[in-house]
Amino acid sequence: MKRYCFALDLKDDKKLIAEYESWHRAENGWPEIKKSIVDAHVINMEIYRTGNRLMMIMEVDDDFSLAHKAIMDTDNPKVREWEQLMDKFQQPLPWAKDGEKWVPMHQIYHLHSNEIVNEDNS
């Protein structure tokens, strides 16, 4: 299993942010979008928000490919419709490439509790 983390900003408008969160509640999610995520070999997806900044964590299986997911999304009319709807709420990060929404994040620190226990027993 591999993990990807991405960041994206929402437009800094409380009403739009509330509406965006509403669309992401389980009862409001589109089944076709959930299916497209699972079909791309995503095992788990979480989105967190602070202010207008979002962070998405995707855990994927060994068959996952970002490039293949991008092709699947482009070929799926329902995903394109969802993305067009989400454009109302989202804005690119200042350092995003042209047309890039979710910007990959790079891990800079990792701690696992077993590492600390092993250090103490040395």
Contacts in CASP RR format, 6 or more apart in sequence:
PFRMAT RR
TARGET T0000
AUTHOR 0000-0000-0000
METHOD contacts of the structure
MODEL  1
MKRYCFALDLKDDKKLIAEYESWHRAENGWPEIKKSIVDAHVINMEIYRT
GNRLMMIMEVDDDFSLAHKAIMDTDNPKVREWEQLMDKFQQPLPWAKDGE
KWVPMHQIYHLHSNEIVNEDNS
1 43 0 8 1.000
1 59 0 8 1.000
1 60 0 8 1.000
1 61 0 8 1.000
1 62 0 8 1.000
2 59 0 8 1.000
2 60 0 8 1.000
2 62 0 8 1.000
2 64 0 8 1.000
3 57 0 8 1.000
3 58 0 8 1.000
3 59 0 8 1.000
3 60 0 8 1.000
4 57 0 8 1.000
4 58 0 8 1.000
4 60 0 8 1.000
4 66 0 8 1.000
4 104 0 8 1.000
5 55 0 8 1.000
5 56 0 8 1.000
5 57 0 8 1.000
5 58 0 8 1.000
5 104 0 8 1.000
5 105 0 8 1.000
5 107 0 8 1.000
6 55 0 8 1.000
6 56 0 8 1.000
6 58 0 8 1.000
6 102 0 8 1.000
6 103 0 8 1.000
6 104 0 8 1.000
6 105 0 8 1.000
7 53 0 8 1.000
7 54 0 8 1.000
7 55 0 8 1.000
7 56 0 8 1.000
7 93 0 8 1.000
7 102 0 8 1.000
7 103 0 8 1.000
7 105 0 8 1.000
8 53 0 8 1.000
8 54 0 8 1.000
8 56 0 8 1.000
8 90 0 8 1.000
8 92 0 8 1.000
8 93 0 8 1.000
8 101 0 8 1.000
8 102 0 8 1.000
8 103 0 8 1.000
9 52 0 8 1.000
9 53 0 8 1.000
9 54 0 8 1.000
9 90 0 8 1.000
9 91 0 8 1.000
9 92 0 8 1.000
9 93 0 8 1.000
10 16 0 8 1.000
10 17 0 8 1.000
10 20 0 8 1.000
10 49 0 8 1.000
10 51 0 8 1.000
10 52 0 8 1.000
10 53 0 8 1.000
10 54 0 8 1.000
10 89 0 8 1.000
10 90 0 8 1.000
10 91 0 8 1.000
11 17 0 8 1.000
11 52 0 8 1.000
11 89 0 8 1.000
11 90 0 8 1.000
11 91 0 8 1.000
12 51 0 8 1.000
12 52 0 8 1.000
16 88 0 8 1.000
16 89 0 8 1.000
17 49 0 8 1.000
17 51 0 8 1.000
17 52 0 8 1.000
17 89 0 8 1.000
19 89 0 8 1.000
20 86 0 8 1.000
20 89 0 8 1.000
20 90 0 8 1.000
21 49 0 8 1.000
22 28 0 8 1.000
23 29 0 8 1.000
23 85 0 8 1.000
23 86 0 8 1.000
24 47 0 8 1.000
30 78 0 8 1.000
30 82 0 8 1.000
32 76 0 8 1.000
32 78 0 8 1.000
32 79 0 8 1.000
32 82 0 8 1.000
33 78 0 8 1.000
33 79 0 8 1.000
33 82 0 8 1.000
36 72 0 8 1.000
36 73 0 8 1.000
36 76 0 8 1.000
36 78 0 8 1.000
36 79 0 8 1.000
37 45 0 8 1.000
39 72 0 8 1.000
40 60 0 8 1.000
40 64 0 8 1.000
40 68 0 8 1.000
40 69 0 8 1.000
40 72 0 8 1.000
41 60 0 8 1.000
41 61 0 8 1.000
41 62 0 8 1.000
41 63 0 8 1.000
41 64 0 8 1.000
42 58 0 8 1.000
42 59 0 8 1.000
42 60 0 8 1.000
42 64 0 8 1.000
42 69 0 8 1.000
43 59 0 8 1.000
43 60 0 8 1.000
43 61 0 8 1.000
44 57 0 8 1.000
44 58 0 8 1.000
44 59 0 8 1.000
45 56 0 8 1.000
45 57 0 8 1.000
45 58 0 8 1.000
45 59 0 8 1.000
46 56 0 8 1.000
46 57 0 8 1.000
47 54 0 8 1.000
47 55 0 8 1.000
47 56 0 8 1.000
47 57 0 8 1.000
48 54 0 8 1.000
48 55 0 8 1.000
48 56 0 8 1.000
48 57 0 8 1.000
49 55 0 8 1.000
55 105 0 8 1.000
56 102 0 8 1.000
72 79 0 8 1.000
73 79 0 8 1.000
73 80 0 8 1.000
73 83 0 8 1.000
74 80 0 8 1.000
83 101 0 8 1.000
90 101 0 8 1.000
92 99 0 8 1.000
92 100 0 8 1.000
92 101 0 8 1.000
92 103 0 8 1.000
93 103 0 8 1.000
95 103 0 8 1.000
96 103 0 8 1.000
END
